[in-house]
Amino acid sequence: MSDSKKMTSSRRHHLKSLMLQIAANWIEQEKKDLEVAKEVYMAETCPNPDLSGDMASLVEICKKLQSTIDKIDDARYDVEAKVLKFDIEIQDLRLKVVELAGVKKPALKKVRMSADAMLQALLGGKHKTTIDLRSNLKQVKKEVKEEPTEAVGDWRKNIEDKADRKKMFETS
């Protein structure tokens, strides 16, 4: 394989243009063949009617043409029904294929890594120092609030004062 030389771009372009010309000629020939086949089929199936007769013969020709049209419409309808049926079957089969294939998600594994191992994996060999993530956290001190005992006395005193005021308004 090392002996073979690469094809030059001009040679490749020339060969590609030749292939395209040949394909275009084949397509043109195929179109001509289809037209000839269509003309032959139409000549066999639908010959030109002889319109040189009297009124009765023309009516008979029209009836024959109408019966031929009816047969062709029946065949066309049957073919359309088959195509629709096959389209529905194809769609159902596609849905079944999708259902059978399903969406497969791989099972993920739990990975336990320390902060140092994560940094080592992310940074590669650059990471040399160890980091203590807890050292950067804020220190919070708990404070215990003591409730003054005077508040209880004040509350009772306030109630008694309000009761005295109420008595003052009632007596007058």
C-alpha positions in Angstrom: 0.0 0.0 0.0 2.9 2.4 0.6 3.7 2.0 -3.2 0.4 3.6 -4.3 0.5 7.3 -5.0 -2.3 9.7 -4.1 -4.5 10.9 -6.9 -3.9 14.5 -7.8 -6.8 16.9 -7.4 -7.0 17.7 -11.1 -7.2 14.0 -12.0 -9.9 13.5 -9.3 -11.8 16.5 -10.6 -11.6 15.2 -14.2 -12.8 11.7 -13.2 -15.7 13.2 -11.2 -16.8 15.4 -14.1 -16.7 12.3 -16.4 -18.9 10.3 -14.0 -21.4 13.2 -13.8 -21.6 13.4 -17.6 -22.2 9.6 -17.9 -24.9 9.8 -15.2 -26.6 12.7 -16.9 -26.6 10.8 -20.2 -28.1 7.8 -18.4 -30.8 9.9 -16.9 -31.7 11.5 -20.3 -31.9 8.0 -21.9 -34.1 6.7 -19.1 -36.5 9.7 -19.6 -36.7 8.9 -23.3 -37.3 5.2 -22.6 -40.1 6.1 -20.2 -41.8 8.3 -22.7 -41.6 5.6 -25.4 -43.0 3.0 -23.0 -45.9 5.4 -22.0 -46.8 6.0 -25.7 -46.8 2.2 -26.4 -49.0 1.5 -23.3 -51.4 4.3 -24.2 -51.6 3.0 -27.8 -52.4 -0.5 -26.6 -54.7 0.4 -23.8 -56.5 3.4 -25.1 -56.7 3.3 -28.9 -58.0 6.4 -30.7 -61.8 6.0 -31.2 -63.2 6.0 -34.7 -65.5 9.1 -34.8 -66.6 8.7 -38.4 -69.8 6.9 -37.5 -73.4 8.0 -36.8 -74.8 9.2 -33.5 -75.5 5.6 -32.2 -71.9 4.5 -32.8 -70.6 7.7 -31.0 -72.9 6.9 -28.0 -71.5 3.4 -27.9 -68.0 4.7 -27.9 -68.8 7.0 -25.0 -70.2 4.2 -23.0 -67.1 2.1 -23.6 -64.9 5.0 -22.6 -67.0 5.5 -19.4 -66.8 1.8 -18.5 -63.0 1.9 -19.0 -62.8 5.1 -16.8 -64.8 3.3 -14.1 -62.5 0.3 -14.1 -59.4 2.5 -13.9 -60.9 4.5 -11.0 -61.7 1.2 -9.2 -58.1 0.1 -9.6 -56.7 3.5 -8.6 -58.9 3.4 -5.4 -57.7 -0.1 -4.5 -54.1 0.9 -5.0 -54.5 4.0 -2.8 -56.2 2.0 -0.1 -53.3 -0.5 -0.1 -50.7 2.3 0.0 -52.5 3.9 3.0 -52.7 0.5 4.8 -49.0 -0.1 4.2 -48.1 3.4 5.4 -50.0 2.8 8.6 -48.3 -0.5 9.1 -44.9 1.1 8.5 -45.6 3.8 11.0 -46.7 1.1 13.6 -43.6 -0.9 13.0 -41.4 2.2 13.4 -43.1 2.9 16.8 -42.5 -0.7 17.9 -38.9 -0.5 17.0 -38.5 2.7 19.0 -40.4 1.1 21.9 -38.2 -2.0 21.8 -35.0 0.0 21.5 -36.1 2.2 24.3 -33.9 4.8 25.9 -31.2 3.1 27.8 -29.5 5.1 30.4 -26.3 3.7 31.8 -26.2 3.1 35.6 -24.1 5.7 37.2 -21.7 4.7 39.9 -21.2 6.7 43.1 -17.7 8.0 43.3 -16.3 9.2 46.6 -13.5 11.6 46.2 -11.8 14.0 48.5 -11.3 17.6 47.6 -7.6 16.9 46.9 -8.4 14.0 44.6 -10.9 16.2 42.7 -8.4 19.0 42.2 -5.8 16.4 41.2 -8.2 15.0 38.6 -9.1 18.4 37.3 -5.7 20.1 37.3 -3.6 17.1 36.7 0.0 17.3 37.9 -0.2 21.1 38.7 -2.0 20.4 42.0 0.6 19.9 44.7 -0.8 21.5 47.9 -3.6 20.2 50.0 -6.6 22.3 50.7 -8.7 22.1 53.9 -12.1 23.4 52.8 -13.3 23.6 56.4 -10.7 26.1 57.3 -12.4 28.8 55.2 -15.7 28.4 56.9 -17.0 31.2 59.2 -16.9 30.5 62.9 -20.3 30.9 64.7 -20.5 31.2 68.4 -23.7 30.3 70.2 -24.9 32.8 72.7 -27.3 31.9 75.5 -29.7 34.7 76.3 -30.7 35.0 79.9 -34.2 36.3 80.6 -34.3 38.8 83.3 -36.5 37.8 86.3 -37.8 41.4 86.5 -39.8 40.9 83.4 -42.2 38.6 85.2 -42.6 41.1 88.1 -43.1 43.9 85.5 -45.8 41.9 83.8 -47.8 41.4 87.0 -47.3 44.9 88.0 -48.6 46.2 84.6 -51.7 44.1 85.0 -52.4 45.5 88.5 -51.8 49.0 87.2 -54.3 48.5 84.4 -56.8 47.0 86.8 -56.5 50.2 88.9 -57.1 52.3 85.9 -60.2 50.3 85.0 -61.6 50.8 88.5 -61.0 54.5 88.2 -63.1 54.7 85.0 -65.9 52.5 86.4 -66.4 54.5 89.6 -67.0 57.7 87.9 
